[in-house]
């Protein structure tokens, strides 16, 4: 309920799903999602969820064996103007995860708990 939309090329709903299937054997381990909530509260909600994770490493780096989680609007894309971020689809409620080698069930539990803390 805390998530408005999931961005992952492995989902049929992704606008480039067909292209990803043609070009890749697997959809990959990076996904992002937009949190649901009032626009003026999305950054706080995103950081509250990120800070509440216990297994995921809070970093903007990719390629680790550990799962990483980040807030692109205030990290990797912080040098862009608000207008440029909006045009690129990087809102204040966007959270990015690069899945590592942990057990999927453990990550699901961690993220589920963290999303419950966004309120």
C-alpha positions in Angstrom: 0.0 0.0 0.0 2.9 2.4 0.5 4.1 2.0 -3.1 2.5 3.9 -6.0 4.4 2.3 -8.9 7.3 -0.2 -9.4 9.8 0.4 -12.2 11.4 -2.9 -13.4 11.8 -4.0 -17.0 10.9 -7.6 -16.0 7.3 -6.5 -15.4 4.8 -6.5 -18.3 3.7 -3.0 -17.2 7.1 -1.5 -17.8 7.1 0.7 -21.0 10.3 -1.0 -22.3 9.4 -4.6 -21.2 9.4 -5.9 -24.8 12.7 -4.3 -25.6 14.3 -5.7 -22.5 13.1 -9.2 -23.3 14.5 -8.9 -26.8 17.9 -7.6 -25.6 18.4 -9.5 -22.3 18.2 -13.0 -21.0 17.1 -11.6 -17.6 15.7 -8.3 -16.4 18.5 -7.6 -14.0 18.8 -6.9 -10.3 18.0 -3.1 -10.2 14.6 -1.9 -9.6 13.0 1.3 -8.3 9.6 2.3 -7.0 7.7 5.5 -6.3 6.2 5.9 -2.8 2.6 6.9 -2.4 1.7 10.0 -0.4 1.4 13.8 -0.4 4.0 15.4 -2.8 5.4 17.6 -0.1 6.1 14.6 2.1 7.6 12.1 -0.3 11.3 12.9 0.4 10.8 12.4 4.1 8.8 9.2 3.5 11.6 7.8 1.2 14.3 8.5 3.7 12.3 7.1 6.5 11.9 3.8 4.6 15.5 3.8 3.6 16.7 4.4 7.1 14.4 1.7 8.4 16.0 -1.1 6.4 18.3 -3.3 8.3 19.8 -5.6 5.6 20.3 -3.2 2.8 23.3 -0.9 2.5 22.5 2.8 2.2 24.7 3.9 -0.7 24.5 5.3 -4.2 27.0 2.7 -5.5 26.0 -0.2 -7.7 27.7 -3.6 -8.1 28.1 -4.7 -4.5 27.4 -8.3 -3.3 25.1 -6.7 -0.7 21.8 -5.2 -1.6 22.0 -1.4 -1.8 19.2 1.1 -1.4 19.3 4.8 -2.3 17.2 8.0 -2.9 18.3 9.2 -6.4 16.8 12.7 -6.1 19.1 13.5 -3.2 22.1 11.4 -4.2 22.9 10.3 -7.7 20.8 12.9 -9.4 21.0 15.7 -6.8 22.9 18.0 -9.2 20.0 18.1 -11.6 17.4 20.8 -11.2 14.0 19.8 -9.8 12.7 20.3 -13.4 15.3 18.1 -14.9 14.7 15.4 -12.3 10.9 15.6 -13.0 11.5 15.3 -16.8 13.7 12.2 -16.1 11.0 10.6 -13.9 13.1 11.0 -10.7 10.6 12.2 -8.1 11.1 12.8 -4.4 9.4 9.5 -3.6 11.6 7.4 -5.9 13.7 4.7 -4.1 16.2 2.5 -6.0 17.4 -0.9 -5.0 20.2 -3.0 -6.5 19.6 -6.6 -5.2 22.6 -8.4 -3.9 23.2 -12.0 -2.7 21.0 -12.1 0.4 18.0 -14.4 0.6 15.0 -12.9 -1.3 12.6 -13.7 1.7 14.9 -11.7 4.0 15.0 -8.7 1.7 11.2 -8.8 1.2 10.8 -8.9 5.0 13.2 -6.0 5.5 11.6 -3.8 2.8 8.1 -4.7 4.0 9.0 -3.6 7.5 10.7 -0.4 6.2 7.8 0.5 4.0 5.5 0.2 7.1 7.6 2.9 8.7 6.9 5.5 6.0 3.8 7.0 7.6 
